[in-house]
Amino acid sequence: MGDLISTHLDEGKREIITARTGELMGEFGRLYEQQYVVALFNKMRYDIEGGGGPQNQLLHRKVPLKNKSIFSGALFQYLEENKKWRNRFLFIPDSYNINYYENKQAHDRGLHPKGTINCAGYRVLTSMEEYLELLNTSLPGVKAKVGSSPFLKCATQFPLILWHPYARHYYFCMVTEKEQQKWNAVFQDCVRHTNNGLSEDSKVQTPAFTDAVRLYRQTHGHYGTWDMMCGTPPQILANLVMERLLPEMRPLITPKLKGKMHERQRNWMLISDAVYGLVLSQTGAQYEAVVQSCEAGRPPLETTIRTDMDQIITSKEHVSSKIRALVLPKAEKLLKVSIQPYISSILDALMEPTSRGFFEVRDLFFRELVDMSKNLLNDGNKEKLGEHMEKISMLAFHPVKMQSCYEKMETLSLEGLQQRFDVSSPSVFVQRAQILMREQMDDAVYTFEQLLHQSLEDQEAEDLCKTIQGCQDRVIKKFDYDSSTVRKKFFREALLQIFIPYMLKQLSPSCSTELPRFQELIFEDFSRFILVENIFEEVVLHTVMKDIMMAVKEAAVQRRHNLYRDSIVLTNSDPNLHLLGENPPIDWAEDYGGHQEEEDGENAGDPEAQKRRRMKQVVSMIQEEDHAFVLPNESCLEVPAVDNIPEEEAEVHSETLLSQQSEKQVPNGTKKDVNKNATDEKPPTNGSAIKEEESITEKSLQGIVSELAIDCAIQEIENAVQEEEHELRTPKTAELSSLKEEIAAEEVRPTSNYEEGASLNPADTNKDSPSSTKEEPLDSPLREGEAVTPSDQQENHITASTPDSSQRDDSGFQSSTNEAAEEEHQAGKEECNDSETREDTGKGECAHMDP
């Protein structure tokens, strides 16, 4: 590969690259210096005058991913060096850069990664067909023949490809479709995060940079949205250079490429990556120099602005009125003909997927809290709460769980409007809305954390579920208000991004030639703070802003998408809540975990082990080394996060509790049958498992204890009877009968639930079972001439206390009745046992009384 690059990128071509980069950065630098001064003035004016608007109700987390990583695992990667597939370990830190290692041991030892992928500008592809289609566009006029084999073959049928228009491509393969879906969600989140590379906290540099890039593209005839406005400022500038440089370099290099079509495309991709690397290094250094120069001149500018703020504002308003008189008639005419008819249709297209995405965020947050409350019903201690909250605290940054919210926005379609208003693709709006969804989710989770932590300091553990419910209701109300505010702001900004470039493109030819004469109206001392080009754009913006505000307001009144009206403004509705935002972040595992001290003791002498333990993953925690064994043919070291959803954990936990409870209720002889029947049943859902567990715990506990007491007493008497069975059979039987009657009457008396026909188990309500025959109450007086045997009395008692006790066989105790009654009694018991073999354990009762 080195020979390929050195052959086609000789010294002459490298000089062309340096020259084109320098030209662009020189022009951009002049625009940036101008816009930097204007952005500084606007920032200081905003700080003095302030800005209206609704106040956020939810708290905002300052450092959301402290001591966290996103994901780590292993998969197959195609290596360009030897053209082979190799197993690689991937680790994704909080920067969302993908680091790949030789294996997991290399990462654990702290070695440097084999490589790092910055995903800004990339697209995640899930099939070779998509990739080859995009690859054919890289070299116009050089296309592979239909049916020709590509330059690489995937190791499995589940590929993931990272495609970039200028940089290197990366190829991965997974063993299963489930792994592919998981890694696709993780890669998409990496792209989404790195594309948002401009810091919103920088109130001067970021506006100056975006305005300078926009003005540069407009001077070259590009007014619409731009897909490659993604990444850090040096990356965006490199994309600008490559946009102009590649068409110039392509005819110089492609005629010299040899080989088959796919091989030529692959070589061009490698050359393009080398060019992009050279350009990126140059734009990074030159941009840093421009920023440092502007920052060095900032103090005197701030002094001038503070001194002459009123005069600058007055002069700007005077010039604005002159430019408005020139532009307004033309702008209103264009607005009426070409903009107003499309506002409502574009707004509807934006609102539908955006609102569904935010609704899904709300539902996901609600479901996670409900599942946590259900799981804490029976084991509601603070240690379990800490485990659940440790997972919920990073819910917004969980790519797999948030994927259902992001997918709602991906259905956005602006077909028919893209060409008219020069919108390259809706991806700009899709990614922006997805980032807002993640921010809203994290704000809701962080606010819930603070409220719950404050409530737990004053409440006992018995009120845990009630406390969670109260905090949840408060957060949901605040989320609904903030969600409405964020969505309305997003709609306004999206409409402006669509309409303003179109209007500027239509008005610039007739207005740009007259703008320089207005520069003479500005005092020379204030000319750096007032630019006529910026005032012209502001006039156009205010012209269309009124119609956009009206359209969004009408949409809120219709209540189609649960938007609050503008007249509903909540300010300082919960002042104490915002004080909680100043508290330090909550470490749920440390504050409420039960094993933290033990782990600290074990790893006290190993700083690297402590660092790995603190570095927790958002998707799934890093496995311990003794549990990290993987089969040789597996491509992923970890179970995907979908398997870690609380619903599924609750089902497994509930199923385990039920199986243990059923083993306690049946004798040893029938335990095997119960387990066999249990495996044939479908695992209960989370809610039904908890209800059934409560029913067994509350209603059957007394019966189980009493049953064991009776069994012990009967066993002792039975041993004594067997010693003198031949001599004193009849007297002993009578003695046993009287003793068992006393035990049954004193310790275990039939409950009122049984007398009223209530069932101890939901499965016992099956009236179609043949064993559910009509019975007389056990405490009813005996009719004349009837006798109840001790075994019958015991069977009736056990049947009333537990549904599984009908399988007991106490026929060793005989009554003093006649032989016919004994035979009838024996036949009835055999019929009962036959019915039990046909029924699942616990599905019916068998009770028999001698006539």
C-alpha positions in Angstrom: 0.0 0.0 0.0 2.9 2.3 0.7 4.2 1.8 -2.9 0.8 2.7 -4.2 0.6 6.0 -2.3 4.2 7.0 -3.1 3.7 6.2 -6.8 0.6 8.2 -7.3 1.2 11.0 -4.8 4.5 12.4 -6.0 6.0 15.7 -5.0 4.1 17.6 -7.6 0.7 16.4 -6.5 1.6 17.0 -2.9 2.3 20.6 -3.8 -1.1 20.9 -5.4 -2.7 19.6 -2.2 -0.8 22.1 -0.1 -1.6 25.0 -2.4 -5.3 24.3 -2.5 -5.5 23.9 1.2 -3.7 27.1 1.8 -6.0 29.0 -0.6 -9.1 27.8 1.2 -7.7 28.4 4.7 -6.6 32.0 3.7 -10.1 32.9 2.5 -11.8 31.1 5.4 -9.4 32.8 7.9 -10.5 36.3 6.7 -14.2 35.4 7.1 -13.6 33.9 10.5 -11.9 37.0 11.8 -14.8 39.1 10.7 -17.4 36.8 12.1 -15.5 36.4 15.4 -15.9 40.1 16.2 -19.6 40.0 15.3 -20.1 36.9 17.4 -18.3 38.5 20.4 -20.5 41.6 20.2 -23.7 39.5 20.0 -22.6 37.4 23.0 -21.8 40.4 25.2 -25.1 42.1 24.1 -27.1 39.0 25.0 -25.4 38.8 28.4 -26.4 42.4 29.2 -29.9 42.4 27.8 -30.8 38.8 28.4 -33.2 36.7 26.4 -36.7 35.7 27.0 -38.3 32.3 26.6 -39.4 29.4 28.7 -37.1 28.0 31.4 -36.2 24.3 31.3 -37.9 22.3 34.1 -35.5 19.3 34.0 -32.0 19.4 35.3 -29.0 19.0 33.0 -26.1 16.7 33.7 -22.7 18.5 33.2 -20.5 15.4 32.7 -22.8 12.6 31.7 -20.2 9.9 30.9 -17.6 10.3 33.6 -15.7 7.0 34.2 -17.9 5.3 31.7 -17.3 3.5 28.4 -19.9 2.7 25.7 -19.1 -0.8 24.7 -16.4 -3.4 24.2 -16.4 -6.7 22.4 -14.8 -8.8 19.6 -15.6 -9.3 16.0 -14.0 -10.0 12.6 -12.2 -7.1 10.8 -10.8 -7.1 7.3 -7.2 -5.9 7.2 -6.0 -4.1 4.1 -2.4 -4.9 4.7 -2.7 -8.7 4.2 -6.2 -8.9 2.8 -7.4 -11.3 5.5 -10.1 -11.4 8.1 -8.8 -11.3 11.7 -10.5 -11.4 15.1 -10.1 -8.0 16.8 -11.2 -6.6 20.2 -13.0 -3.2 20.0 -13.2 -0.8 22.9 -15.4 2.4 22.6 -14.7 5.0 25.4 -16.7 8.0 26.3 -15.2 9.9 23.3 -17.1 7.6 20.9 -13.9 6.8 19.0 -13.5 3.1 18.1 -10.2 1.7 19.3 -9.4 -1.8 18.0 -6.8 -4.1 19.6 -5.1 -7.4 18.8 -7.1 -9.1 21.6 -8.8 -8.4 24.9 -5.6 -9.1 26.8 -3.8 -6.3 24.9 -6.5 -3.8 26.1 -6.4 -5.1 29.7 -2.6 -4.7 29.8 -3.0 -1.0 28.7 -1.3 -1.4 25.4 -1.8 1.2 22.6 -4.6 0.2 20.1 -3.8 -1.0 16.7 -5.9 1.8 15.3 -8.5 4.4 16.2 -11.6 5.3 14.1 -13.2 8.7 14.3 -16.7 8.1 12.9 -17.4 11.7 11.9 -18.8 11.8 8.4 -19.1 8.0 8.1 -22.2 5.9 7.2 -22.9 2.5 8.6 -23.8 0.0 5.9 -25.3 -3.5 6.6 -24.8 -5.2 3.2 -22.2 -5.4 0.4 -24.8 -4.3 -2.1 -25.1 -0.9 -0.5 -21.4 -0.6 -0.3 -20.7 -1.5 -3.9 -23.4 0.9 -5.0 -21.7 3.8 -3.2 -18.3 2.6 -4.3 -19.3 2.9 -8.0 -19.9 6.7 -7.4 -16.4 7.3 -6.2 -14.9 7.0 -9.7 -17.3 8.4 -12.3 -17.0 6.5 -15.6 -15.3 3.5 -13.8 -17.9 1.0 -12.9 -17.7 -2.7 -12.4 -19.4 -5.1 -14.7 -22.6 -6.8 -13.6 -21.9 -10.0 -11.9 -18.2 -9.3 -11.4 -16.7 -10.4 -8.0 -15.9 -7.6 -5.5 -12.3 -7.2 -4.2 -13.3 -8.7 -0.8 -15.6 -11.5 0.4 -17.2 -11.3 3.8 -16.3 -14.0 6.3 -20.0 -14.2 7.3 -23.3 -13.2 6.0 -23.7 -10.4 8.6 -21.3 -7.5 7.6 -21.0 -4.0 8.9 -19.1 -1.4 6.8 -18.1 2.1 7.7 -18.1 4.2 4.5 -16.7 7.7 4.1 -16.6 9.7 0.9 -13.0 10.7 1.4 -11.4 8.7 4.2 -10.6 5.0 4.6 -13.3 2.4 4.8 -13.6 -0.3 7.5 -15.0 -3.7 7.2 -16.4 -5.9 10.0 -18.3 -9.2 10.2 -20.4 -10.8 12.9 -21.4 -14.4 13.5 -25.1 -13.8 14.1 -27.8 -11.3 13.1 -28.3 -10.4 16.7 -24.7 -9.3 17.0 -25.0 -7.3 13.8 -28.0 -5.4 15.1 -26.2 -4.7 18.4 -23.0 -3.4 16.7 -25.0 -1.5 14.1 -26.7 0.4 17.0 -23.4 1.1 18.6 -21.7 2.3 15.4 -24.7 4.5 14.6 -24.4 6.1 18.0 -20.7 6.7 17.4 -21.4 8.4 14.1 -24.2 10.4 15.6 -22.1 11.7 18.5 -18.9 12.5 16.5 -20.9 14.3 13.8 -22.0 16.7 16.5 -18.5 18.0 17.0 -19.1 21.7 17.5 -19.4 22.6 21.2 -22.6 24.5 22.0 -21.0 25.9 25.2 -18.6 28.1 23.1 -20.8 31.1 22.5 -18.2 32.9 20.3 -16.1 30.4 18.4 -18.9 28.1 17.3 -21.1 30.8 15.8 -18.1 32.5 14.2 -17.0 29.2 12.6 -20.5 28.2 11.3 -21.1 31.6 9.8 -17.7 31.7 8.2 -18.3 28.2 6.6 -21.7 29.2 5.4 -20.5 32.5 3.9 -17.6 30.7 2.2 -19.9 28.2 0.6 -22.3 30.9 -0.5 -19.5 32.8 -2.2 -19.0 29.6 -4.3 -22.7 29.2 -5.1 -23.7 26.6 -2.5 -26.6 27.9 -0.4 -28.4 24.7 0.7 -27.7 22.3 3.6 -24.5 20.4 3.6 -24.2 16.7 4.7 -20.5 17.0 5.5 -20.9 19.7 8.1 -20.0 17.2 10.7 -17.1 16.6 13.1 -14.6 19.0 14.6 -13.7 22.3 12.9 -10.5 20.8 11.3 -12.5 17.9 9.9 -15.2 20.2 8.5 -12.5 22.3 6.8 -10.9 19.2 5.4 -14.2 18.2 3.9 -14.4 21.7 2.3 -11.0 21.3 0.8 -11.7 17.7 -0.5 -14.9 18.9 -2.0 -12.9 21.1 -4.4 -9.7 19.1 -4.5 -10.9 15.7 -5.5 -12.4 16.8 -8.9 -9.0 18.3 -9.7 -7.0 15.3 -8.6 -9.1 12.6 -10.1 -8.2 13.1 -13.8 -4.5 13.2 -12.8 -4.5 9.9 -11.0 -7.2 7.6 -12.4 -5.7 7.1 -15.9 -2.6 5.6 -14.2 -4.6 3.1 -12.1 -4.3 -0.5 -13.3 -6.2 -3.7 -12.6 -9.8 -4.8 -12.6 -12.6 -2.4 -12.0 -13.0 -3.2 -8.3 -9.3 -3.2 -7.7 -9.0 0.3 -9.3 -11.9 1.5 -7.1 -10.1 0.1 -4.0 -6.8 1.7 -5.0 -8.5 5.1 -5.5 -10.1 4.8 -2.1 -6.7 4.2 -0.5 -5.2 7.2 -2.4 -8.2 9.4 -1.4 -7.6 8.4 2.3 -4.0 9.4 2.0 -4.9 12.8 0.5 -7.6 13.3 3.2 -5.0 12.7 5.9 -2.6 15.3 4.4 -5.4 17.9 4.2 -6.6 17.2 7.7 -3.2 17.7 9.2 -2.8 21.0 7.4 -6.3 22.4 8.2 -5.9 21.5 11.9 -2.7 23.4 12.2 -3.8 26.5 10.3 -7.2 26.6 12.0 -5.5 26.5 15.4 -3.3 29.4 14.4 -6.4 31.5 13.3 -8.2 30.8 16.6 -5.2 31.8 18.7 -4.8 35.0 16.8 -8.5 35.9 17.4 -8.3 35.0 21.1 -5.2 37.1 21.6 -7.1 40.2 20.3 -10.2 39.6 22.3 -9.5 41.8 25.5 -9.3 45.1 23.6 -12.4 44.2 21.7 -14.3 43.5 24.9 -13.2 46.9 26.3 -14.4 48.7 23.2 -17.8 46.9 23.2 -18.4 47.7 26.9 -17.6 51.4 26.3 -19.5 52.0 23.1 -22.3 49.4 23.3 -25.2 51.9 23.0 -23.6 53.7 20.1 -23.0 50.5 18.2 -26.6 49.4 18.7 -27.9 52.7 17.5 -25.7 52.7 14.4 -26.7 49.1 13.6 -30.4 49.9 13.8 -30.0 52.9 11.5 -28.3 50.8 8.8 -30.8 48.0 9.3 -33.7 50.3 8.5 -32.1 51.4 5.3 -31.4 47.9 4.1 -34.9 46.8 5.2 -36.4 49.4 2.9 -34.4 47.9 0.0 -34.9 44.2 0.7 -38.4 44.0 2.3 -40.6 44.5 -0.8 -38.6 41.8 -2.8 -38.5 39.5 0.2 -42.3 39.7 0.9 -43.1 39.0 -2.8 -40.9 35.9 -2.8 -42.3 34.8 0.5 -45.9 35.0 -0.7 -45.3 33.1 -3.9 -42.6 30.5 -3.1 -42.5 30.1 0.7 -45.9 30.4 2.3 -47.6 27.6 0.3 -45.0 25.1 1.6 -44.7 26.0 5.2 -47.5 23.8 6.5 -46.6 20.7 4.5 -43.0 20.8 5.5 -43.9 21.4 9.1 -46.2 18.4 9.1 -43.5 16.2 7.5 -41.1 17.3 10.3 -43.6 17.0 13.2 -44.9 13.5 12.6 -41.6 11.5 13.1 -40.2 13.9 15.6 -43.2 13.7 17.9 -43.3 9.9 17.6 -39.6 9.8 18.6 -40.1 11.9 21.6 -43.2 9.9 22.7 -41.0 6.8 22.4 -38.4 8.4 24.7 -41.1 9.1 27.2 -42.5 5.6 27.1 -39.1 4.0 27.4 -38.3 6.1 30.5 -41.7 5.2 32.0 -41.3 1.5 31.2 -37.8 1.3 32.8 -39.1 2.9 36.0 -42.2 0.6 36.1 -40.0 -2.5 35.6 -37.7 -1.3 38.4 -40.7 -0.8 40.8 -42.0 -4.3 40.0 -38.7 -5.9 40.6 -38.4 -4.1 44.0 -41.8 -5.2 45.2 -40.6 -8.4 47.0 -36.9 -7.6 47.4 -37.2 -3.8 47.9 -33.9 -3.1 49.6 -31.6 -0.2 48.8 -28.9 -2.5 47.5 -31.1 -3.8 44.8 -32.2 -0.2 44.1 -28.6 0.8 43.6 -28.1 -2.0 41.0 -31.2 -0.9 39.0 -30.4 2.8 39.2 -26.8 2.2 38.1 -28.3 0.9 34.8 -31.0 3.5 34.5 -28.6 6.4 35.1 -27.0 5.7 31.7 -30.2 4.9 29.8 -29.8 7.9 27.4 -26.4 6.6 26.2 -27.5 3.0 25.8 -27.5 2.6 21.9 -29.5 -0.6 21.8 -32.4 0.6 24.1 -32.5 4.1 22.5 -32.6 2.6 19.0 -36.4 2.3 19.1 -36.5 6.1 19.6 -34.0 6.9 16.9 -35.8 4.7 14.4 -38.9 6.8 14.6 -37.0 9.8 13.2 -35.4 7.9 10.4 -38.8 7.8 8.6 -38.5 11.5 7.9 -39.1 12.2 4.2 -38.9 15.5 2.3 -39.4 14.1 -1.2 -40.5 16.7 -3.7 -39.0 19.6 -1.6 -35.3 18.7 -1.6 -34.6 20.0 -5.1 -36.8 23.0 -4.8 -35.2 24.3 -1.6 -31.7 22.8 -2.2 -31.9 20.4 0.7 -29.3 17.7 0.0 -30.9 15.1 2.3 -32.9 15.0 5.5 -30.0 13.4 7.5 -29.1 16.8 8.9 -32.5 17.1 10.6 -32.6 13.4 11.5 -29.4 13.5 13.5 -30.2 16.8 15.1 -33.5 15.5 16.4 -31.9 12.2 17.6 -29.3 14.2 19.6 -32.2 16.2 21.2 -33.9 13.0 22.1 -30.8 11.7 23.9 -30.4 15.0 25.7 -34.1 15.0 26.9 -33.8 11.4 28.1 -30.6 12.2 30.0 -32.2 15.3 31.6 -35.2 13.2 32.7 -33.0 10.4 34.1 -30.7 12.9 35.9 -33.7 14.8 37.4 -35.2 11.5 38.6 -31.9 10.5 40.2 -31.7 13.7 42.2 -35.3 13.6 43.3 -35.0 10.0 44.3 -31.7 10.4 46.1 -33.1 13.3 48.1 -36.3 11.4 49.0 -34.4 8.3 50.1 -32.6 10.3 52.8 -35.9 11.1 54.5 -37.9 7.9 53.8 -37.7 4.4 55.0 -37.3 1.3 52.9 -40.9 0.3 53.3 -42.0 3.4 51.3 -39.6 2.7 48.4 -42.1 1.9 45.7 -44.3 4.8 46.7 -41.3 7.1 46.7 -40.3 6.0 43.2 -43.9 6.5 41.9 -43.9 10.1 43.3 -40.6 11.0 41.8 -41.6 9.4 38.5 -44.8 11.5 38.3 -43.0 14.7 38.9 -40.4 14.0 36.2 -42.9 13.0 33.6 -44.8 16.3 34.0 -41.6 18.2 33.6 -40.5 16.1 30.6 -43.8 16.8 28.8 -43.2 20.6 29.1 -39.5 20.5 28.1 -40.3 18.1 25.3 -42.8 20.6 23.9 -40.4 23.5 24.2 -37.5 21.6 22.5 -39.6 20.3 19.7 -41.0 23.7 18.8 -37.5 25.2 18.8 -36.4 22.4 16.6 -39.2 23.0 14.1 -38.4 26.7 13.9 -34.7 26.1 13.3 -35.4 23.4 10.7 -37.7 25.6 8.7 -35.2 28.4 8.8 -32.5 26.1 7.6 -34.7 25.2 4.6 -36.1 28.6 3.7 -33.3 31.1 4.4 -30.7 29.6 2.0 -33.4 29.5 -0.7 -34.4 33.1 -0.2 -30.8 34.3 0.0 -30.0 32.6 -3.3 -33.0 34.3 -5.0 -32.4 37.7 -3.5 -28.6 38.0 -3.6 -28.3 38.7 -7.4 -30.5 41.8 -7.2 -29.4 43.0 -3.7 -25.7 42.2 -3.3 -24.6 44.9 -5.7 -26.3 47.6 -3.7 -25.1 46.5 -0.3 -21.6 48.1 -0.3 -23.0 51.6 -0.4 -24.6 51.1 3.0 -21.2 50.5 4.5 -20.6 54.2 4.2 -23.3 54.8 6.8 -21.3 53.0 9.5 -18.7 54.9 11.6 -15.2 53.6 11.0 -14.7 52.7 14.7 -17.8 50.5 14.6 -17.2 49.0 11.2 -15.8 45.8 12.7 -18.9 45.1 14.7 -21.5 45.9 12.0 -21.3 44.0 8.7 -23.9 44.8 6.0 -23.8 41.1 4.8 -25.0 40.0 8.2 -27.7 42.7 8.4 -29.0 41.6 5.0 -29.4 38.0 6.2 -31.1 39.2 9.5 -33.6 41.2 7.5 -34.4 38.2 5.3 -34.7 36.0 8.5 -37.1 38.4 10.2 -39.2 38.5 7.1 -39.9 34.7 7.1 -39.8 34.3 10.9 -43.2 35.7 11.4 -44.9 33.1 9.2 -42.9 30.3 10.7 -43.8 31.3 14.3 -47.5 31.5 13.3 -47.4 28.0 11.7 -45.8 26.4 14.8 -48.3 28.3 17.0 -51.2 26.9 15.0 -49.8 23.4 15.3 -49.6 23.7 19.1 -53.3 24.9 19.3 -54.4 21.9 17.3 -52.9 19.6 20.0 -52.1 16.9 17.4 -48.7 16.3 18.7 -49.1 17.2 22.4 -47.4 20.6 22.1 -47.9 23.3 24.8 -49.3 26.6 23.7 -46.9 29.6 23.8 -49.1 31.2 26.4 -48.2 28.4 28.9 -44.9 29.3 30.4 -43.6 27.7 33.5 -40.9 29.8 35.2 -39.4 28.9 38.6 -42.1 26.4 39.2 -39.8 24.3 41.3 -36.9 26.5 42.5 -35.7 23.9 45.0 -35.2 21.4 42.3 -32.6 23.5 40.5 -30.6 23.7 43.7 -30.2 19.9 43.4 -28.4 20.4 40.1 -25.4 21.8 41.9 -25.0 18.5 43.9 -22.1 16.2 42.9 -23.0 13.2 40.7 -24.5 10.2 42.4 -22.6 6.9 42.3 -25.4 4.4 43.0 -23.1 1.4 43.1 -20.8 3.0 45.7 -23.6 4.6 47.8 -26.0 1.6 47.8 -23.9 -1.3 46.6 -23.2 -4.1 49.1 -19.9 -5.4 47.6 -18.0 -2.2 47.0 -15.8 -2.5 50.0 -14.8 -6.0 49.3 -13.8 -5.1 45.7 -11.8 -2.2 47.0 -10.0 -4.5 49.3 -9.2 -7.0 46.7 -7.8 -4.5 44.2 -6.2 -2.1 46.7 -2.7 -2.9 45.4 -3.5 -2.8 41.6 -4.3 0.7 40.2 -5.0 -0.7 36.8 -7.5 -3.2 38.2 -9.2 -0.4 40.1 -9.4 1.7 36.9 -10.9 -1.1 34.9 -13.5 -1.7 37.7 -14.5 2.0 37.8 -14.7 2.1 34.0 -18.2 0.8 33.7 -19.9 0.2 30.3 -23.2 1.7 29.3 -24.4 -1.2 27.2 -23.1 -4.1 29.3 -20.6 -4.1 32.1 -17.1 -5.5 31.3 -17.0 -9.1 32.3 -14.6 -10.4 35.0 -11.6 -12.3 33.7 -12.7 -15.6 35.2 -16.0 -15.3 33.4 -14.8 -14.1 30.1 -14.1 -17.4 28.4 -15.3 -17.5 24.8 -15.5 -20.3 22.4 -13.0 -20.1 19.6 -15.6 -19.7 16.8 -17.4 -16.9 18.6 -16.9 -13.3 17.3 -18.2 -11.4 20.2 -16.9 -11.5 23.7 -20.1 -10.2 25.3 -23.8 -10.7 25.4 -25.6 -7.9 23.6 -27.4 -5.4 25.7 -30.8 -6.6 24.5 -30.3 -9.6 26.8 -29.8 -7.3 29.8 -33.3 -5.6 29.6 -34.9 -5.7 33.1 -38.0 -7.4 31.8 -36.1 -10.5 30.9 -34.1 -10.5 34.1 -37.3 -10.3 36.1 -38.8 -13.3 34.2 -35.8 -15.5 35.0 -35.7 -14.3 38.7 -39.4 -14.9 39.1 -39.2 -18.3 37.5 -36.4 -19.3 39.9 -38.5 -18.2 42.9 -41.5 -20.2 41.8 -39.5 -23.4 41.2 -38.0 -23.1 44.7 -41.4 -22.5 46.2 -42.9 -25.5 44.5 -40.1 -27.8 45.7 -40.8 -26.8 49.3 -44.5 -27.5 48.9 -44.3 -31.1 47.6 -42.8 -34.2 49.1 -39.5 -35.6 47.8 -41.2 -38.4 46.0 -43.1 -36.0 43.7 -40.4 -33.3 43.2 -39.2 -34.8 40.0 -42.7 -34.8 38.5 -43.2 -31.2 39.5 -40.0 -30.1 37.9 -40.9 -32.0 34.7 -44.3 -30.3 34.5 -42.7 -26.9 35.2 -40.4 -27.2 32.3 -43.3 -27.8 30.0 -45.0 -24.6 31.0 -44.3 -21.2 29.4 -42.3 -18.8 31.7 -44.6 -16.3 33.3 -44.6 -12.7 32.5 -43.1 -10.2 34.9 -46.4 -9.1 36.4 -48.0 -12.6 36.6 -44.9 -14.0 38.2 -44.9 -11.4 40.9 -48.6 -11.9 41.6 -48.3 -15.7 41.7 -45.3 -15.4 44.0 -47.2 -13.2 46.4 -50.1 -15.6 46.4 -48.0 -18.5 47.3 -46.0 -16.6 49.9 -49.0 -15.1 51.8 -51.6 -17.9 51.6 -49.5 -21.1 51.7 -46.9 -20.3 54.4 -49.2 -21.2 57.3 -50.3 -24.4 55.6 -46.8 -25.6 54.8 -45.6 -25.1 58.4 -48.7 -26.9 59.8 -48.3 -29.7 57.4 -44.7 -30.3 58.5 -45.7 -30.4 62.1 -48.4 -33.0 61.5 -46.1 -35.1 59.5 -43.5 -35.2 62.3 -46.1 -36.2 64.9 -47.7 -38.8 62.7 -44.3 -40.4 61.9 -43.5 -40.8 65.6 -46.8 -42.5 66.4 -46.5 -44.7 63.3 -43.2 -46.1 64.5 -44.7 -46.9 67.8 -47.7 -48.6 66.2 -45.6 -50.9 64.1 -43.8 -52.4 67.1 -47.1 -53.7 68.7 -49.1 -54.0 65.5 -50.1 -57.7 65.9 -51.2 -57.5 69.5 -52.9 -54.0 69.9 -53.8 -53.1 66.3 -57.4 -51.9 67.0 -56.7 -49.9 70.2 -53.6 -48.3 68.7 -55.6 -47.3 65.7 -58.2 -45.6 67.8 -55.4 -43.8 69.8 -53.9 -42.6 66.5 -57.2 -41.4 65.3 -57.9 -39.4 68.5 -54.3 -37.9 68.5 -54.6 -36.9 64.8 -58.0 -35.4 65.4 -56.6 -33.3 68.3 -53.6 -32.1 66.2 -55.8 -31.2 63.2 -58.3 -29.4 65.4 -55.7 -27.4 67.4 -52.9 -26.6 65.0 -54.4 -26.6 61.5 -58.0 -25.7 61.3 -59.5 -25.1 57.7 -59.3 -21.4 56.9 -62.2 -19.2 55.9 -60.8 -18.9 52.4 -61.3 -22.6 51.9 -64.8 -22.5 53.3 -65.7 -19.8 50.9 -64.3 -21.7 48.0 -61.2 -19.4 47.5 -58.2 -21.0 45.8 -54.7 -20.7 47.0 -53.3 -20.8 43.4 -54.7 -19.2 40.3 -54.4 -22.5 38.5 -56.7 -24.1 41.1 -59.7 -22.3 39.7 -60.0 -24.7 36.8 -63.5 -26.1 37.4 -63.3 -28.5 34.4 -60.7 -30.6 36.2 -62.1 -34.1 37.2 -60.6 -33.8 40.6 -62.6 -30.6 41.5 -65.5 -32.5 42.9 -68.0 -31.2 45.4 -67.0 -31.5 49.0 -68.6 -31.0 52.4 -67.1 -28.6 54.8 -64.6 -30.3 57.1 -66.0 -28.7 60.2 -69.5 -29.8 59.6 -71.0 -32.3 62.2 -71.0 -36.0 61.2 -74.2 -37.8 60.4 -75.3 -40.7 62.5 -73.5 -43.9 61.6 -70.6 -42.2 59.8 -67.0 -42.4 60.8 -64.1 -40.4 59.5 -60.8 -42.2 59.4 -57.6 -40.5 60.5 -56.1 -40.8 57.0 -59.2 -39.1 55.5 -59.0 -36.3 58.0 -55.4 -35.8 57.2 -56.0 -35.8 53.5 -58.8 -33.2 53.8 -56.6 -31.0 55.9 -53.7 -31.1 53.6 -55.9 -30.5 50.6 -57.2 -27.3 52.2 -53.7 -26.0 53.0 -51.8 -26.6 49.8 -52.8 -27.6 46.3 -49.9 -30.0 45.8 -50.5 -32.0 49.1 -53.1 -34.2 47.4 -50.2 -36.4 46.2 -49.5 -37.7 49.7 -50.2 -41.4 50.5 -51.1 -42.0 54.2 -53.1 -45.2 53.6 -51.1 -47.1 56.3 -53.6 -45.8 58.8 -56.8 -47.8 58.8 -60.1 -46.9 60.4 -62.3 -49.1 62.5 -65.2 -49.1 60.0 -66.4 -52.2 58.0 -64.6 -53.7 55.1 -66.9 -52.3 52.5 -66.2 -48.7 53.6 -62.4 -49.5 53.5 -62.7 -50.8 50.0 -64.7 -47.8 48.9 -62.2 -45.5 50.5 -59.3 -47.3 48.8 -61.0 -47.1 45.4 -61.6 -43.4 45.8 -57.9 -42.8 46.6 -56.8 -44.8 43.5 -59.1 -42.7 41.4 -57.6 -39.6 42.9 -54.0 -40.7 42.1 -55.0 -41.6 38.5 -56.3 -38.1 38.0 -53.1 -36.6 39.4 -51.0 -38.4 36.8 -53.1 -36.8 34.1 -52.9 -33.3 35.5 -49.9 -30.9 36.0 -48.8 -30.4 39.6 -50.8 -27.7 41.3 -53.5 -27.6 38.6 -56.2 -29.3 40.7 -57.2 -30.7 44.1 -58.2 -34.2 45.1 -60.3 -34.6 48.2 -62.3 -37.7 49.2 -64.5 -38.4 52.3 -65.8 -41.7 53.3 -69.6 -42.0 53.1 
